[in-house]
Each structure stands twice: as structure tokens, then as C-alpha cells.
Amino acid sequence: MEPIAILRSDISRLNIDIPAKERAQFEQQLEERFYPKKSIIFSQVSICSEVLFIAGGITASGFVTEDGNPMINRFFQKNNLCSNIVSAVTNSMASDNVFAITTTSAVSIPYELFYECYLRSGKFGEYLRIKLLHTLLEDKDFLSIKTISDTTVKYRFLADKYREILALVPQKDIANFLGLTPEGFSRFLRKYHCKS
């Protein structure tokens, strides 16, 4: 299914009926995007100018430490909104990179359009407000879990709420999110599966 068709399906899933004229005006300003695995989607050294609706694949936000190692803070999956929204709002450089963990398809919404629709649009604005609220709640979940030092609790968070991420994301990236080396993650999984 094409990314814009997946966006339409998500709007329908939320029981939002956008009038044909409003939908047509909105959709003509959207652009379908495709990102290869490991590509940088939003860079922390540039100003963000769009919001993405993730139609397929997994992306992550994170930063590179002083010693050159990437640190993953959060994952985004199908039907999530993804952006360096603070960068777009403040017209400043972002604090994180957003990159494709897997091959990713998305719908690009120019930030000016997102902002205008969010504040003033009827049904499409309703959809964006719901999606942004869901995104903020997920951000809070990911932020809260990153502050916990217990690896088992962090892993259960992913296993209980984000099974698709565990299924699709390479183990080295799951290890990174958990704050482990790939070897440490392998040892953790052996112990974890022995206990369950």
C-alpha cells in the first residue's frame, strides 16, 4: 500500500471523516518519501522543516556521544508522527538525529502546513491533534523508561508495548536503546529466557 493510502487508513481508523475538498487540498501538499536503512532523516545540525507520518518501517531518534557512539532515545513505528518538532517550531538546530533503522516509507507534511492545519483546520486538524497527543504520550513513556537502570524492566517495556520493534529492529540497536553492548545484550537475553 502506498504511504498516502496508509495515512488515509489511519485517519479512517480514528473515525475521522474529512470532507473531500479539505482532504484534496491537504493531500496535494504532501509528498511520499522512502528512506533506505541507516539513512539520516533529520539531522541535528540542520533545521527541521517537516513532520513525517511513518507509513512503514522503524525510525529512531538519538544523538552521537563525544566518543562517536550513537545513543538511541526513542523508536517510531508505523502510524507514528515523527519530527524534530522543537527545531521546526523554534527555527533552530535539533538536539537529536532521526534515522531509519529499517527501510522506511513516510508521508512528508511541510511544517507550515502541519502548523496551520493543527491550529485552524477542521477534521484534518482534529486528526493531527490526536496524533500529536499520542506522540507526546509515547515520548513520555520512552523518556520514563530510559531513566530506569533495570534492564529487565526496560526490555519488558518493549516486549509488552512494542513487539513490532523487537521483531524488526536489529539486536545491536535494541542493545543500544537498553544501554548495553551487543555482547551484554546477548548475555541478558540468555538469562531472561532462562527465567521465563
Salt bridges, closest charged atoms under 4 A:
ASP10 OD1 - ARG13 NH2 2.61
ASP10 OD2 - LYS131 NZ 2.98
GLU27 OE1 - ARG8 NH2 2.87
GLU27 OE2 - ARG23 NE 3.71
GLU31 OE2 - ARG33 NE 2.94
GLU50 OE1 - ARG33 NH1 2.84
GLU116 OE1 - ARG120 NH1 3.18
GLU126 OE1 - LYS123 NZ 3.49
GLU138 OE1 - ARG74 NH2 2.95
ASP139 OD1 - ARG74 NE 2.39
ASP141 OD2 - LYS161 NZ 2.56
ASP173 OD1 - LYS172 NZ 3.31
